Amino acid sequence: MDLFKAIQERRSIRKYKDEPIDDSALEKILDAARWAPNAGNYNSWRFIVVTSPTQNKLLLHFCPGIDDVPAAIIVVCTKPKQKRLKEATRLMCMADCAIATQNIVLSAYSLNIGSCVVVSFADKALREILDIPEDVQPYLLVTLGYAAETPEPPARLPISEIAFRNDYGKEWNT
Ligand SMILES: Cc1cc2nc3c(=O)[nH]c(=O)nc-3n(C[C@H](O)[C@H](O)[C@H](O)COP(=O)(O)O)c2cc1C
């Protein structure tokens, strides 16, 4: 699949068919995640792949950002080297997780699997349900499943409003 087409046509999917995803597809998605650029190549991400329908149904109660039971949820976490993170390291870990998440959603799309990034979840409940240790921090969830909806593309700001050439505020396309 053409990368630009995937970037433009991927949509957040919030309604899923009741159909499981093969482990081979999930493994491809995880492989895409681990090839993401990451600060210092520390590979500090950890990914919890929740495929149990019981766990996913339970998680829904503690994740207001999820509307429907997906076939799988990937919990994108960081396991930093140091216990007490400096602000700069914390930001790097978050950036690593965000970039890996982009690889997850794009690779899922290329496999015809719908996805939605979710930031709205209860940290404590998630930790308890998934047995996440203290030194691991979940940052984002990605719901995955076969789409039961075809959302219209939401508007984006035009490039002229968000990109500048040489100095902030100077027109990009002069
Ligand atoms: C960091 C982040 C957090 C998000 N959290 C949620 C969420 O909690 N619930 C939800 O339904 N969508 C969530 N989304 C999906 C966005 O709403 C969606 O990407 C945006 O509306 C643009 O739509 P599109 O992905 O179809 O282009 C999140 C996306 C990102 C990148």
Ligand as a Chemical Component Dictionary entry (heavy atoms), coordinates in Angstrom:
data_LIG
# 
_chem_comp.id                   LIG 
_chem_comp.type                 NON-POLYMER 
_chem_comp.pdbx_formal_charge   0 
_chem_comp.three_letter_code    LIG 
# 
loop_
_chem_comp_atom.comp_id 
_chem_comp_atom.atom_id 
_chem_comp_atom.alt_atom_id 
_chem_comp_atom.type_symbol 
_chem_comp_atom.charge 
_chem_comp_atom.model_Cartn_x 
_chem_comp_atom.model_Cartn_y 
_chem_comp_atom.model_Cartn_z 
_chem_comp_atom.pdbx_ordinal 
LIG C1  C1  C 0 -3.073  11.279 21.473 1  
LIG C2  C2  C 0 -4.444  10.945 20.941 2  
LIG C3  C3  C 0 -5.458  10.661 21.831 3  
LIG C4  C4  C 0 -6.733  10.308 21.375 4  
LIG N1  N1  N 0 -7.690  9.943  22.293 5  
LIG C5  C5  C 0 -8.899  9.539  21.833 6  
LIG C6  C6  C 0 -9.881  9.057  22.756 7  
LIG O1  O1  O 0 -9.654  9.000  23.976 8  
LIG N2  N2  N 0 -11.056 8.642  22.247 9  
LIG C7  C7  C 0 -11.333 8.665  20.895 10 
LIG O2  O2  O 0 -12.445 8.259  20.487 11 
LIG N3  N3  N 0 -10.417 9.110  19.992 12 
LIG C8  C8  C 0 -9.209  9.533  20.426 13 
LIG N4  N4  N 0 -8.248  9.936  19.523 14 
LIG C9  C9  C 0 -8.550  9.939  18.085 15 
LIG C10 C10 C 0 -8.754  11.371 17.571 16 
LIG O3  O3  O 0 -9.994  11.845 18.043 17 
LIG C11 C11 C 0 -8.689  11.356 16.018 18 
LIG O4  O4  O 0 -7.401  10.965 15.617 19 
LIG C12 C12 C 0 -9.017  12.735 15.433 20 
LIG O5  O5  O 0 -10.358 13.087 15.665 21 
LIG C13 C13 C 0 -8.771  12.776 13.932 22 
LIG O6  O6  O 0 -9.510  11.779 13.270 23 
LIG P1  P1  P 0 -8.798  10.693 12.336 24 
LIG O7  O7  O 0 -7.893  9.877  13.217 25 
LIG O8  O8  O 0 -9.897  9.863  11.751 26 
LIG O9  O9  O 0 -8.023  11.424 11.288 27 
LIG C14 C14 C 0 -6.987  10.281 19.970 28 
LIG C15 C15 C 0 -5.946  10.563 19.076 29 
LIG C16 C16 C 0 -4.704  10.870 19.548 30 
LIG C17 C17 C 0 -3.568  11.130 18.556 31 
# 
loop_
_chem_comp_bond.comp_id 
_chem_comp_bond.atom_id_1 
_chem_comp_bond.atom_id_2 
_chem_comp_bond.value_order 
_chem_comp_bond.pdbx_ordinal 
LIG C1  C2  SING 1  
LIG C2  C3  SING 2  
LIG C2  C16 DOUB 3  
LIG C3  C4  DOUB 4  
LIG C4  N1  SING 5  
LIG C4  C14 SING 6  
LIG N1  C5  DOUB 7  
LIG C5  C6  SING 8  
LIG C5  C8  SING 9  
LIG C6  O1  DOUB 10 
LIG C6  N2  SING 11 
LIG N2  C7  SING 12 
LIG C7  O2  DOUB 13 
LIG C7  N3  SING 14 
LIG N3  C8  DOUB 15 
LIG C8  N4  SING 16 
LIG N4  C9  SING 17 
LIG N4  C14 SING 18 
LIG C9  C10 SING 19 
LIG C10 O3  SING 20 
LIG C10 C11 SING 21 
LIG C11 O4  SING 22 
LIG C11 C12 SING 23 
LIG C12 O5  SING 24 
LIG C12 C13 SING 25 
LIG C13 O6  SING 26 
LIG O6  P1  SING 27 
LIG P1  O7  DOUB 28 
LIG P1  O8  SING 29 
LIG P1  O9  SING 30 
LIG C14 C15 DOUB 31 
LIG C15 C16 SING 32 
LIG C16 C17 SING 33 
# 
